[in-house]
Amino acid sequence: MILFKLLALPITAPMAGVRYCIEKVVEYAEHELYDEEPVREQLLELQIELEEGRVTDEEYAEREAVILARLREIRERQRELAREAAEASAPADGEKRTVVIEVPEELE
């Protein structure tokens, strides 16, 4: 078995590297897709455009609705990811969870 792994290394190592790179690209793309900051900046820019008179009230309302919908979508995705992380770290049925409380030396 070990011999097979060593002989297959020239094939499996590059594939593992490609898989790692693809995973990192997907991770970065998801981060960019669900980042709130650019959406907030769009909303701020839209408000500035309204104040400067470059957009009408109707156009502002339409574009604001789209931006706020995107912001709600991002926040819902963040809540979903937080829920999944909490469920993944939750103890299984019947399994006990232990809590360790460390007391600073100054309080002992």
Stockholm file with secondary structure:
# STOCKHOLM 1.0

chainA/1-108         MILFKLLALPITAPMAGVRYCIEKVVEYAEHELYDEEPVREQLLELQIELEEGRVTDEEYAEREAVILARLREIRERQRELAREAAEASAPADGEKRTVVIEVPEELE
#=GR chainA/1-108 SS CHHHHHHHHHHHHHHHHHHHHHHHHHHHHHHHHTCHHHHHHHHHHHHHHHHHTSSCHHHHHHHHHHHHHHHHHHHHHHHHHHHHHHHHHSCCTTCCCCCCCCCCGGGC
#=GC SS_cons         CHHHHHHHHHHHHHHHHHHHHHHHHHHHHHHHHTCHHHHHHHHHHHHHHHHHTSSCHHHHHHHHHHHHHHHHHHHHHHHHHHHHHHHHHSCCTTCCCCCCCCCCGGGC
//
